Amino acid sequence: METVRLTGMAHGGDAVGHLSDGRAVFVGFAIPGEVVHVEVTTDKPRWARARLLEVLEPSADRVAPPCPYYGTCGGCRLQHIAGQRQAQLVGQVVAEQLQRLGGVDNPVVAETVRPADYGYRSRARFAVDRAGRLGFRKAASHDIVAVERCLLLDEATQTAREAAGDRWTGATEVEVRSGVRGAAAIVDVVAKPRGRPALPPGELAVTRRGGGPPLRGDPVVTESVAGMDFRVSPGSFFQANRAGAEALVALVCRAVAAGDRVLDLYAGVGLFARALAAKGAEVTAVEAGAAAATDARHNLSDLPPSSAAVGQDLSSSAAVGSGPARVVRAPVERYLAEAAANGTQADVVVLDPPRRGAGTAVVADLVRVARGTIVYVACDPAALARDARALLAAGWRLTEAVPVDQFAQTAQIEVVATFTPAR
């Protein structure tokens, strides 16, 4: 056992201090500024991980977690910290990642946007235990904790989870999602991809992940963000926090003016494309997923025509739509390589890559296509930092990073970062 004074927060939600031998130690369920007793559980030459035994000097920001599963379920990591302090720590984590991994000196990190503390998720993916019950995996474990009620779910999604029930033997995972209209369960089935799991009683729409006809009902839901409706099919991604999505849209829209030619990469169902086109920009949305691209075409189809946009494609790739927003179904890597080779440029490029980030190959073509501004929507500050290093090396600078803590109580952090040419 060691006594440690904790001095910082690591990406992932652990507090950080130093052992008596000088090594960094990572401690879960603690808060920077506290003095704690810990037991080392992972012993490495340069660092260690430890279990919290006792809080000797508690932080004024320590609160009682409201969830009975907290500390057992591996989803939430920060319920023991008051919301305002969580937001501060999120900003510190973003700044530290940009400095350490991105090589950004004194990054401009704005105040954290935090839409809600609890009751915000419209989608949750549950694991299924041997008894067929829905739950979440323990941290760093394959063990499953059966969970009847998750405090992060909004009311409609909790209702859908209850409708899904706990009789899913033969399934590995069940995703439950709700919209402003409609709710559905999306099922992964063990061993028999074409097998039909037993359906719960009631009318909840159910479909199998990976396509095929619905098992029951209509699994397509309607989402609404900033007064805009979006069709979201079972195979399409959509932000799990509507208020968080609205914050992201507002931050992205700040960088775009009417008449700008905008490239929206990893466009999904058209969340940003629709908002930017409604603002008067000429948008080409690029999305590789078949379901998401189809949804995007539907979601952008009712926009009023813009004579300035007709016939002006950002690439020779086939685009669908002749109004202010068009959709290209293509991998971003291939589309950007073609656009860069053709000498095509956009005034603003918006990208919302997967958790691993865009990567050096995409960044190399991105900087050849982007003319004025790059708006990077990141779901992992470490991936953002790695891509920021490549952007800085290519002659761009980070002008601002805005943390969006739309998954409060968890260690997941979204960031909207704006880059402009350094020249």
Residue pairs with C-beta under 8 A, 6 or more apart in sequence:
1 37
1 38
1 39
1 53
2 19
2 20
2 25
2 37
2 38
2 39
2 40
2 50
3 35
3 36
3 37
3 38
3 56
4 17
4 18
4 19
4 25
4 27
4 35
4 36
4 37
4 38
4 50
5 17
5 34
5 35
6 15
6 16
6 17
6 27
6 30
6 31
6 32
6 33
6 34
6 35
6 36
7 16
7 17
7 18
7 32
7 33
8 15
8 16
8 17
8 32
8 92
8 96
9 15
9 16
9 32
9 89
9 92
9 93
10 16
10 26
10 93
11 93
11 96
11 97
11 381
11 382
11 411
11 413
12 26
12 77
12 411
13 28
13 77
13 78
13 410
13 411
14 26
14 27
14 28
14 30
14 49
14 77
15 26
15 27
15 28
15 30
15 31
15 32
15 34
16 24
16 25
16 26
16 27
16 32
17 24
17 25
17 27
17 36
18 24
18 25
19 25
19 40
19 48
23 44
23 46
23 47
23 48
24 46
24 47
24 48
25 38
25 40
25 47
25 48
25 49
25 50
26 47
26 48
26 49
26 50
27 36
27 38
27 49
27 50
27 51
27 52
28 51
28 52
28 77
28 139
29 52
29 71
29 77
29 80
30 36
30 52
30 55
31 58
31 59
31 61
31 62
31 80
31 81
31 85
32 59
32 89
33 59
34 55
34 56
34 57
34 58
34 59
34 62
35 55
35 56
35 57
36 52
36 53
36 54
36 55
36 56
37 52
37 53
37 54
37 56
38 50
38 51
38 52
38 53
39 50
39 51
39 53
40 48
40 49
40 50
41 49
41 50
41 51
42 48
42 49
42 50
55 62
59 81
59 85
61 81
61 82
61 84
61 85
62 80
62 81
62 82
63 79
63 80
63 81
63 82
64 80
65 71
65 76
65 79
65 80
66 79
66 118
66 151
67 73
67 76
67 79
67 150
67 151
69 136
69 145
69 147
69 150
70 76
70 79
70 80
72 138
72 145
73 135
73 136
73 138
73 145
73 147
74 136
74 137
74 138
74 139
74 140
74 141
74 145
75 136
75 150
75 152
75 410
76 152
76 409
76 410
77 139
77 409
77 410
77 411
78 86
78 89
78 408
78 409
78 410
78 411
79 409
81 89
83 114
83 117
83 408
86 114
86 405
86 408
86 409
87 111
87 112
87 114
87 403
87 405
88 112
90 112
90 114
90 403
90 405
90 413
91 109
91 110
91 111
91 112
91 403
93 381
93 413
94 107
94 109
94 381
94 401
94 403
94 413
94 415
95 107
95 109
95 401
97 381
97 382
97 384
97 385
98 104
98 107
98 109
98 381
98 384
98 385
98 388
98 398
98 401
99 105
99 106
99 107
100 385
101 382
101 385
101 386
101 389
102 384
102 385
102 386
102 388
102 389
102 392
102 398
103 388
103 389
103 392
104 385
104 388
104 392
104 398
107 398
107 401
108 398
108 399
108 400
108 401
109 400
109 401
109 402
109 403
110 400
110 401
110 402
110 403
112 402
112 403
112 404
112 405
113 247
113 251
113 402
113 403
113 404
113 405
113 406
114 404
114 405
114 406
114 408
115 241
115 243
115 244
115 246
115 247
115 404
115 405
115 406
116 241
116 243
116 408
117 408
117 409
118 151
118 152
118 408
118 409
119 151
119 152
119 153
119 154
119 155
120 152
120 154
120 240
120 241
120 242
120 243
120 244
120 406
120 408
121 150
121 152
121 153
121 154
121 157
121 240
121 241
121 407
122 154
122 156
122 157
122 177
122 178
122 179
122 223
122 240
122 241
122 242
123 157
123 175
123 176
123 177
123 178
123 238
123 240
124 150
124 152
124 153
124 157
124 161
124 175
124 176
124 177
124 240
125 173
125 174
125 175
125 176
126 134
126 135
126 136
126 147
126 161
126 173
126 174
126 175
126 176
127 134
127 135
127 136
127 137
127 144
127 172
127 173
128 134
128 135
128 144
128 168
128 169
128 171
128 172
128 173
128 174
129 135
129 144
129 146
130 169
131 146
131 166
131 169
132 166
132 167
132 168
132 169
132 170
132 171
133 144
133 146
133 166
133 168
134 146
134 147
134 161
134 164
134 166
134 168
134 174
134 176
135 144
135 145
135 146
135 147
136 144
136 145
136 147
136 150
137 143
137 144
137 145
138 144
138 145
146 166
148 162
149 158
149 161
150 158
150 161
151 409
152 407
152 408
152 409
152 410
153 161
154 178
156 178
156 183
157 176
157 177
157 178
157 183
159 178
159 183
160 176
160 177
160 178
160 183
160 184
160 185
160 204
161 176
163 183
163 200
163 202
163 203
163 204
164 174
164 176
164 185
164 200
164 204
165 200
165 201
167 198
167 200
168 174
168 187
168 197
168 198
169 198
170 189
170 190
170 192
170 195
170 197
170 198
171 187
171 188
171 189
171 190
171 197
172 188
172 189
172 190
173 187
173 188
173 209
174 185
174 186
174 187
174 188
175 185
175 186
175 187
175 209
176 183
176 184
176 185
176 186
177 183
177 184
177 186
177 221
177 232
178 184
178 221
179 221
179 222
179 223
179 224
179 232
180 222
180 223
180 224
180 229
181 221
181 222
182 205
182 218
182 219
182 220
182 221
182 222
183 204
183 205
183 221
184 204
184 205
184 206
184 207
184 217
184 218
184 219
184 220
184 221
184 234
185 200
185 204
185 205
185 206
185 207
185 219
186 206
186 207
186 208
186 209
186 219
186 234
187 197
187 206
187 207
187 208
187 209
187 215
188 208
188 209
189 195
189 197
189 208
193 208
193 210
194 212
196 215
197 215
199 206
199 215
199 216
200 206
203 216
203 217
204 216
204 217
205 214
205 216
205 217
205 218
205 219
206 214
206 215
206 216
206 217
206 219
207 213
207 214
207 215
207 219
207 234
208 215
209 234
209 235
210 235
211 235
219 233
219 234
220 231
220 232
220 233
220 234
221 231
221 232
222 229
222 230
222 231
222 232
223 229
223 230
223 232
223 238
223 242
223 245
224 230
224 242
225 239
225 242
225 245
225 246
225 249
225 271
226 246
226 249
226 250
226 275
228 274
228 275
228 278
229 299
230 238
230 269
230 270
230 271
230 274
230 295
230 299
231 269
231 295
231 298
231 299
232 238
232 269
232 295
233 291
233 292
233 294
233 295
234 291
235 289
235 290
235 291
235 292
236 268
236 269
236 289
236 291
236 292
236 295
237 268
237 269
237 289
237 292
238 245
238 268
238 269
238 271
239 245
239 248
239 271
239 406
240 407
241 406
241 407
243 406
244 404
244 406
244 407
244 414
245 271
245 406
247 404
247 406
248 271
248 272
248 377
248 404
248 406
248 414
248 416
249 271
249 272
249 275
251 375
251 402
251 404
251 416
252 272
252 275
252 276
252 350
252 375
252 377
252 416
253 275
253 276
253 279
255 348
255 350
255 373
255 375
255 418
256 262
256 276
256 279
256 281
256 348
256 350
256 375
257 279
257 280
257 281
258 279
258 280
258 281
259 280
259 281
259 282
259 308
260 281
260 282
260 347
260 348
261 281
261 282
261 312
261 314
261 345
261 346
261 347
261 348
262 273
262 276
262 281
262 282
262 283
262 284
262 346
262 347
262 348
262 349
262 350
263 283
263 284
263 286
263 314
263 339
263 346
263 348
263 349
263 350
263 369
263 370
264 270
264 272
264 273
264 276
264 283
264 284
264 285
264 286
264 350
264 351
265 286
265 332
265 335
265 336
265 349
265 350
265 351
265 352
265 353
265 366
266 286
266 287
266 332
266 351
266 352
266 353
266 354
267 273
267 285
267 286
267 287
267 292
267 296
267 327
267 352
268 287
268 289
268 292
268 296
268 352
269 292
269 295
269 296
269 299
270 285
270 295
270 296
270 299
270 300
270 325
270 327
272 350
272 352
272 377
273 283
273 285
273 296
273 300
273 325
273 327
274 299
274 300
274 303
274 325
276 283
276 325
276 350
277 283
277 300
277 303
277 306
277 323
277 324
277 325
278 303
280 306
280 324
281 324
281 348
282 306
282 308
282 309
282 312
282 324
282 325
283 324
283 325
283 326
284 313
284 314
284 315
284 319
284 325
284 326
284 327
284 328
284 346
285 296
285 300
285 325
285 326
285 327
285 328
286 327
286 328
286 330
286 332
286 335
287 293
287 296
287 327
287 328
287 329
288 329
288 330
288 331
288 332
290 329
293 327
293 329
296 327
297 320
297 321
297 327
300 321
300 323
300 325
300 326
300 327
301 321
303 323
303 324
303 325
304 323
304 324
305 322
305 323
305 324
306 323
306 324
308 324
309 322
309 323
309 324
309 325
309 326
310 322
310 323
311 322
313 319
313 326
314 339
314 344
314 346
314 369
315 328
315 335
315 338
315 339
315 342
315 344
316 338
316 342
317 328
317 330
317 335
317 338
317 339
318 328
319 326
319 327
319 328
320 326
320 327
320 328
320 329
321 327
328 335
332 351
332 353
332 358
332 362
333 361
333 362
333 365
336 362
336 365
336 366
336 369
337 365
339 365
339 369
340 365
340 368
340 369
344 369
345 369
345 370
345 371
346 369
346 370
346 371
347 371
347 372
347 373
348 370
348 372
348 373
348 374
348 375
349 366
349 369
349 370
349 373
349 374
349 375
350 375
350 377
351 358
351 362
351 366
351 374
351 375
351 376
351 377
352 377
352 379
353 362
353 376
353 378
353 383
353 387
354 379
355 379
355 380
355 383
356 380
356 383
357 378
357 380
357 383
357 384
357 386
357 387
358 366
358 376
358 387
359 387
360 390
363 387
363 390
363 391
363 394
364 390
364 394
366 374
367 374
367 391
367 394
367 395
367 396
372 420
372 421
373 418
373 419
373 420
374 391
374 396
374 418
374 419
374 420
375 416
375 417
375 418
375 419
376 384
376 387
376 388
376 415
376 416
376 417
376 418
376 419
377 414
377 415
377 416
378 384
378 387
378 414
378 415
378 416
378 417
379 412
379 413
379 414
380 413
381 403
381 413
381 415
384 401
384 415
384 417
388 398
388 417
388 419
391 398
391 419
392 398
392 422
395 421
395 422
395 423
396 419
396 420
396 421
396 422
397 419
397 420
397 421
397 422
398 417
398 418
398 419
399 418
399 419
399 420
400 417
400 418
401 415
401 416
401 417
401 418
402 415
402 416
402 417
403 413
403 414
403 415
404 413
404 414
404 415
404 416
405 413
405 414
406 414
407 413
407 414
